[in-house]
Amino acid sequence: MYKKIKDFFTRNLHWKALSILMSIGMWFIVMNINNPTEIKTYPLSISVLNEEKLKENNLVVLNLEELKNQKAEIKIKGSRTTLDELNKRYNKDNIKLTLDLEQFLSYKIGDEPLQTTINLKPTIPNIQYPNNNFEIVSFYPITYDITIDKVITIPKKIHPKTTGEIKSGYIASDPELSSEYIQVSGPKSVVDKIQVIYAEIDISNQTSTIKQEVELFAYDKDGNKINGLQFNMNTVEIKVPISVEGVLNISEPKLVGQLPEGYIVNSVTYSPKNVEVIGSTSNLKKLTKITLPEINITGLTQSTEFTSDITQILKQYNLKLKNNNSGKVKINVDIRKAKTKVLNIPTNKISIKGYNDKFFIDMPEEISINITGDDNIIDNINQDLIKCNIDVSGLDVGEHNVKINVDTPEGIKLVSQPYINISISEQEEVTYSEEDTTESIEETSESTSETTTIEETTEQIETTTSTN
């Protein structure tokens, strides 16, 4: 049995192969002669027509991309030979399921998007082929729900936004934009969702001013990024000044002018005494303190408040106030009605600086100083509350008119600067004779003790003589 099977498959192989080929050929001939009818399914995507015309009329289909990605199919019935012809690439590409957007140009779109259901249209190529008998059996989808909205263009403010933490010891000022507004185009329903448009820049570990081109992004009220919008510019330049911090002292303003007779400046107060500023290190070194402008008090008879703006001074050095604090300095000049009083000061109460014991200083027994101040204060002032001194350093023998330095209590001022006439002369040397000395010692001895001996007296005389 095995031998018979083996002989069957191994003997006369060329005749057997020829028989198989002829059988297949006969089958094709029979099939082509009969040309049976078949149904074939063609998968495809939906084709969109006149999309540009819709844009030109400021209309847009919101779910157009979803429509383009929708899977569709067409089932075609026809003879085998016809379907084979359709399968050829140049014919197959013309089998379409289309949506013509031109039909929506007549639609009136209000403030809300319009939702409508549209019919899709199948198309197949016109094949010039014998026995061209094929037809569309079915297609999917037949209809599709679309949403149409009008396109609007409006200006929107750009908001700068910094992210990250700046390096310790440095301060980031408010960001500056090359443009504050941008034109936004898109479906009205989408544009209406815009809560804010940000230009974001990262300032992490920065130590100097940053300038950078950044993209713009729109966000809704929930902080979600909005897509499907068009901007008239894709980027904007944002600048973030990075500065160091410093403290500048404010000097007391100088008073100029004259008050009416009988009035005095009791005190000058101002606030603040210093300010925190930001700027570059080099500019902070150029301005070590702030000097306020002079204040003219001519003709004032009552306390007056003045205001000085220091921002212009800071601007000259490219400095700014920290945290946008006010640059106003308030100065209060306390003016009071004055009362005068003359005090006679004994000269033995005047301390002398630079005194040389080789000289003798002769001066009057007392001096007069004229003081002025508030009524309530000046009535209680006496000579014991006034401290005076003169400085004779470097003065030689002769007559001198010397300035008296007067230290007055708070609220008391000098009406005029007092001076004193002094005379400086050399000290005279005093000599004593032995006889005068002996008599002096004897007188001293007698008044001191009756028991003083002659030897002690003699010793005292010798000592005195030796000393002289």
C-alpha positions in Angstrom: 0.0 0.0 0.0 2.8 2.3 0.9 4.5 1.7 -2.4 1.4 2.5 -4.3 0.9 5.8 -2.5 4.5 6.7 -3.0 4.3 5.9 -6.7 1.2 8.0 -7.1 2.9 11.1 -5.7 6.3 10.6 -7.3 5.6 9.3 -10.8 4.6 11.5 -13.8 4.9 14.8 -11.7 5.0 17.1 -14.6 1.7 15.8 -16.0 0.1 16.1 -12.7 1.3 19.8 -12.2 0.0 20.6 -15.7 -3.4 19.1 -14.8 -3.7 21.4 -11.8 -2.8 24.5 -13.7 -5.3 23.7 -16.4 -8.0 23.2 -13.7 -7.3 26.6 -12.2 -7.4 28.3 -15.6 -10.7 26.6 -16.5 -12.1 27.9 -13.2 -11.1 31.5 -14.0 -12.6 31.2 -17.5 -15.8 30.0 -16.1 -16.0 32.7 -13.5 -15.3 35.5 -16.0 -17.8 34.2 -18.4 -20.5 34.0 -15.7 -19.2 37.4 -14.1 -21.1 37.0 -10.8 -22.5 39.9 -8.8 -20.8 40.7 -5.5 -21.0 43.3 -2.6 -17.7 44.9 -1.4 -17.1 47.2 1.5 -14.8 50.2 1.1 -13.5 51.8 4.4 -12.7 55.5 4.1 -12.7 58.9 5.9 -15.2 61.7 5.5 -14.1 64.4 3.0 -14.9 68.0 3.8 -15.6 70.5 1.0 -15.4 74.3 0.9 -13.8 74.7 4.3 -12.0 77.9 3.2 -15.3 79.5 2.2 -16.6 78.9 5.7 -13.6 80.6 7.1 -14.0 83.6 4.8 -17.4 84.1 6.2 -16.2 84.0 9.8 -17.8 80.6 10.5 -16.3 77.4 11.9 -17.4 73.9 12.6 -16.4 73.2 16.2 -16.2 69.5 15.8 -14.7 69.5 12.4 -11.5 67.5 13.4 -13.7 64.9 15.1 -15.7 64.7 11.8 -12.6 64.2 9.7 -11.4 61.5 12.0 -14.7 59.7 11.9 -14.4 56.2 10.3 -16.8 55.7 7.5 -17.6 53.0 4.9 -19.5 52.4 1.6 -20.8 49.1 0.4 -21.0 48.8 -3.4 -22.7 46.1 -5.3 -21.5 45.1 -8.8 -20.1 42.5 -11.1 -16.9 41.0 -10.2 -15.1 42.6 -13.1 -16.5 46.0 -12.2 -15.5 45.7 -8.6 -12.1 44.6 -9.6 -11.8 47.8 -11.7 -12.9 49.9 -8.7 -10.2 48.3 -6.6 -7.6 50.0 -8.8 -6.0 52.8 -6.9 -6.9 55.7 -9.2 -10.6 54.6 -8.9 -10.6 53.6 -5.3 -9.3 57.1 -4.2 -12.4 58.6 -5.7 -14.8 56.6 -3.6 -15.8 59.3 -1.0 -18.3 60.2 1.6 -18.5 64.0 1.6 -19.7 67.0 3.6 -20.1 70.3 1.7 -19.7 73.2 4.1 -21.0 75.7 1.6 -24.6 74.9 2.7 -24.0 76.6 6.0 -23.1 80.0 4.6 -26.8 81.0 4.7 -27.2 80.0 8.3 -27.7 82.7 10.9 -25.5 82.1 14.0 -26.4 84.1 17.1 -24.5 84.5 20.4 -24.7 80.7 21.0 -23.3 78.0 18.7 -25.8 76.3 16.4 -26.1 72.5 16.6 -27.6 70.7 13.6 -27.7 67.3 11.9 -26.4 67.1 8.3 -26.6 64.5 5.6 -23.5 63.0 4.2 -23.2 62.4 0.4 -21.5 59.3 -1.1 -19.7 59.6 -4.4 -18.2 57.0 -6.7 -16.1 57.3 -9.9 -17.7 57.0 -13.3 -16.0 54.0 -14.8 -15.9 53.6 -18.5 -16.0 49.8 -18.5 -18.1 47.2 -20.3 -21.0 46.0 -18.3 -20.6 48.9 -15.9 -23.4 47.8 -13.5 -22.7 48.7 -9.9 -24.5 50.6 -7.3 -24.2 51.9 -3.7 -25.9 49.5 -1.4 -25.3 51.4 1.8 -22.9 53.8 3.6 -22.1 54.8 7.1 -22.6 57.3 8.7 -25.6 58.6 6.9 -25.9 61.7 9.0 -23.6 63.6 11.5 -24.3 66.1 14.3 -22.1 69.2 13.9 -21.8 72.4 15.9 -21.3 75.7 14.0 -20.1 78.9 15.7 -19.1 82.3 14.4 -15.5 83.4 14.6 -14.7 86.6 16.5 -11.5 88.7 17.0 -11.1 90.7 20.2 -8.2 92.4 22.0 -7.2 90.8 25.3 -4.8 92.1 28.0 -1.6 90.1 28.5 -0.7 89.4 32.1 3.0 88.8 33.0 3.6 85.9 35.4 6.8 84.8 37.1 7.5 81.3 38.3 10.2 79.9 40.5 12.0 81.5 43.5 14.6 84.2 43.0 18.0 83.8 44.6 18.2 84.9 48.2 19.3 88.5 48.7 17.8 89.7 45.4 14.5 91.3 44.5 12.4 90.9 41.3 10.5 94.0 40.3 7.3 93.9 38.4 7.7 92.4 34.9 7.6 94.6 31.8 6.0 93.5 28.5 6.9 94.7 25.0 3.1 94.7 24.3 0.2 94.8 26.8 -2.5 93.6 24.4 -3.0 90.8 21.9 -5.6 90.1 19.2 -7.3 86.8 19.9 -9.3 85.0 17.1 -11.5 81.9 17.5 -15.0 80.5 17.9 -17.0 82.9 20.1 -17.9 80.1 22.5 -14.2 79.4 23.0 -13.0 83.0 23.2 -15.7 83.7 25.9 -14.1 81.1 28.1 -10.8 83.1 28.4 -10.2 84.2 31.9 -6.6 85.3 31.5 -3.7 85.3 29.0 -0.3 84.8 30.6 3.2 85.5 29.5 5.2 83.3 31.9 8.9 83.5 32.7 11.0 81.5 35.1 13.2 83.6 37.5 14.7 80.7 39.5 18.1 81.6 41.0 18.5 84.8 38.8 20.8 87.6 40.0 20.5 90.0 37.1 17.8 91.5 34.9 16.1 88.9 32.6 14.8 89.7 29.1 13.2 86.8 27.1 10.7 86.0 24.3 8.0 83.8 25.7 4.9 82.1 24.3 1.4 83.2 25.3 -1.2 80.9 26.7 -4.9 81.4 27.5 -6.6 79.9 30.5 -10.2 79.5 31.7 -11.6 80.2 35.1 -10.5 76.8 36.4 -6.9 77.3 35.3 -7.2 75.0 32.3 -5.3 75.8 29.1 -7.6 76.7 26.2 -6.7 75.4 22.7 -8.2 76.3 19.3 -7.3 80.0 19.5 -5.2 82.1 17.2 -3.1 85.1 18.3 -1.8 87.9 16.1 1.6 87.2 17.5 3.0 84.0 18.9 5.4 85.4 21.4 6.0 88.6 23.5 9.1 90.0 25.1 9.1 90.1 28.9 11.6 91.8 31.0 12.1 91.2 34.8 14.4 93.7 36.6 16.5 91.9 39.2 17.9 94.2 41.9 19.6 94.2 45.3 18.1 96.0 48.4 19.6 98.9 50.4 18.6 101.4 53.1 19.2 105.2 52.6 19.1 107.7 55.4 17.3 111.0 54.9 19.1 114.1 56.2 17.2 116.8 58.0 16.2 119.6 55.6 17.9 123.0 55.9 15.7 126.0 56.8 16.2 129.2 54.9 14.6 132.6 55.3 13.7 134.6 58.4 10.7 134.4 60.7 8.9 137.6 61.7 10.2 139.2 64.9 9.0 137.5 68.0 8.8 134.0 66.5 11.2 131.1 66.8 11.6 127.6 65.3 11.1 125.4 68.3 11.9 122.1 66.5 12.0 120.4 63.1 10.8 116.8 62.8 10.4 114.6 59.7 9.3 111.1 58.8 10.5 108.7 57.5 14.2 109.0 58.6 15.2 106.3 56.1 13.8 104.3 53.2 14.3 100.9 51.7 15.3 101.1 48.0 16.2 98.6 45.3 18.6 99.0 42.4 22.0 97.9 41.1 24.9 97.7 43.5 26.8 100.4 41.6 23.9 102.9 41.8 23.5 102.3 45.5 27.1 103.2 46.0 26.6 106.5 44.2 23.9 107.7 46.5 24.8 107.3 50.2 22.1 109.5 51.7 19.1 111.5 50.6 19.4 115.3 51.1 16.0 117.0 51.2 15.5 120.4 49.5 15.7 123.6 51.5 12.6 124.8 53.2 11.8 128.6 53.2 10.2 129.7 56.4 10.1 133.4 55.6 7.0 135.0 57.1 5.7 131.9 58.9 3.9 132.6 62.3 2.6 129.1 63.1 3.7 125.4 62.8 3.6 124.2 59.2 3.9 120.8 57.6 5.8 120.4 54.4 5.9 117.5 52.0 9.0 116.5 49.9 8.9 113.9 47.1 12.1 111.9 47.0 11.2 109.7 44.0 12.8 112.2 41.6 16.0 112.0 43.5 16.0 108.2 43.4 15.1 108.3 39.7 18.3 110.2 38.9 20.3 107.2 40.2 18.0 104.5 38.7 16.7 103.5 42.1 13.2 102.6 43.2 11.4 102.4 46.5 10.9 98.8 47.7 7.3 97.5 47.5 6.2 100.7 45.7 6.1 102.6 49.0 5.2 106.3 49.0 8.1 108.6 48.3 6.6 111.4 50.3 8.6 112.7 53.3 6.6 114.8 55.8 8.4 117.6 57.5 6.9 119.5 60.5 8.4 122.9 61.4 7.2 123.8 64.9 7.0 127.6 65.1 6.2 129.3 68.4 5.7 132.9 69.6 9.0 133.8 71.3 9.8 135.6 74.6 13.2 137.0 75.3 15.1 137.2 78.6 18.4 138.6 79.7 20.5 136.5 82.0 23.6 137.9 83.9 26.1 135.1 84.2 29.0 135.5 86.7 32.3 134.9 84.9 33.5 132.5 87.6 30.8 130.1 86.1 32.5 130.2 82.7 34.9 127.3 82.1 38.1 128.0 80.2 39.5 125.7 77.7 43.1 125.7 76.6 44.2 127.7 79.8 48.0 128.2 80.2 49.1 128.8 83.8 52.0 131.0 82.6 49.4 133.6 81.7 46.9 135.6 83.8 43.4 136.2 82.3 41.5 139.2 83.4 37.8 139.4 82.6 34.6 141.3 83.8 32.8 140.0 86.8 29.8 139.0 84.8 28.4 138.8 81.3 24.9 139.2 79.8 23.3 136.8 77.4 20.0 137.3 75.6 17.9 134.2 75.2 14.5 133.5 73.6 12.0 130.7 73.7 8.5 129.6 74.5 6.8 131.5 77.3 6.3 128.5 79.5 9.9 127.4 79.3 11.8 130.7 79.4 10.1 131.9 82.6 11.7 128.9 84.5 15.3 129.5 83.1 18.0 130.8 85.5 21.7 131.2 85.3 22.3 127.8 86.9 20.7 126.1 83.8 23.0 127.8 81.4 26.5 126.3 80.7 29.1 128.6 79.2 32.7 128.2 78.2 35.4 130.0 76.2 38.4 128.6 74.3 41.7 130.5 74.7 43.9 128.0 72.9 46.6 129.7 70.9 45.8 133.2 72.3 48.8 135.3 73.3 49.3 138.3 75.6 47.0 141.1 74.8 43.4 142.1 74.5 40.9 139.7 72.9 37.3 139.5 72.1 36.3 135.8 72.5 33.2 133.9 71.5 31.2 132.5 74.4 30.0 129.0 73.8 26.6 128.6 75.4 24.8 125.3 76.1 21.0 126.1 76.5 18.2 123.7 77.6 15.9 122.3 74.9 13.5 124.9 73.6 15.8 127.8 74.4 17.9 129.6 71.8 20.2 132.6 71.8 19.0 135.8 70.4 22.5 136.7 69.4 25.9 135.2 69.8 27.6 136.6 73.0 31.3 137.6 73.2 33.5 138.6 76.1 36.5 141.0 76.2 39.5 139.4 78.1 43.0 140.6 78.8 45.8 138.1 78.9 49.1 139.0 80.6 52.1 137.1 81.9 52.2 135.9 85.5 54.6 138.2 87.7 57.3 136.4 89.6 57.2 137.3 93.4 60.6 137.4 95.4 60.9 137.5 99.1 63.9 138.8 101.3 65.3 136.7 104.1 64.1 139.2 106.6 60.5 139.2 105.2 60.5 135.5 105.1 61.7 135.3 108.7 59.0 137.7 109.9 56.4 135.8 108.0 57.5 132.6 109.5 57.6 134.0 113.0 54.1 135.4 112.6 53.0 132.0 111.3 54.7 130.2 114.1 53.2 132.4 116.8 49.8 132.0 115.5 50.2 128.3 115.1 51.9 127.3 118.4 53.7 128.9 121.2 56.0 125.9 121.6 57.8 126.3 118.3 61.6 126.2 119.1 64.2 128.6 117.7 65.8 125.7 115.9 62.6 124.8 114.1 62.1 128.4 113.1 65.7 128.6 111.9 65.2 125.4 109.9 62.0 126.8 108.4 63.9 130.0 107.5 66.6 128.0 105.8 64.1 125.9 104.0 62.2 129.0 102.8 65.3 130.8 101.7 66.5 127.7 99.9 63.2 127.4 98.1 63.2 131.1 97.1 
